[in-house]
């Protein structure tokens, strides 16, 4: 999984995952990160990248679930696929 940076308009971090036949880009919303650090927390880029790294397995599972057309388990159900 690669972190592609912050999409300020979508208020989310863009992450990419290679799934055999292609690359999928998903949006991990700031609200998901803030919930982990407290509702009013402003999460720095460094903390966001660290959190994404520690949650890599859960994020990959959620993205694969979305690609299959199903809904991931909460709180990862907030993740969306880019362009869909």
TAMO-V602958 format. One record per backbone hydrogen bond with DSSP energy under -0.5 kcal/mol. CO is the residue of the C=O (numbers start at 0). NH is the residue of the N-H. Records with the same first field share a line. If there is no record, write none. Layout:
CO = NH + NH
This chain:
1 = 3 + 15
4 = 13
5 = 7
6 = 10 + 11
10 = 29
11 = 6
12 = 27
13 = 3 + 4
14 = 25
15 = 1
16 = 18 + 23
18 = 20
21 = 18
23 = 16
24 = 81
25 = 14 + 27
26 = 28 + 79
27 = 12
28 = 31 + 32
29 = 33
30 = 34
31 = 35
32 = 35 + 36
33 = 36 + 37
37 = 40
40 = 42
41 = 43
43 = 47
44 = 48
45 = 49
46 = 50
47 = 51
48 = 52
49 = 53
50 = 54
52 = 55
54 = 58
55 = 59
56 = 60
57 = 61
58 = 62
59 = 63
60 = 64
61 = 65
62 = 66
63 = 67
64 = 69
65 = 68
72 = 75
74 = 77
75 = 78
79 = 26
80 = 83
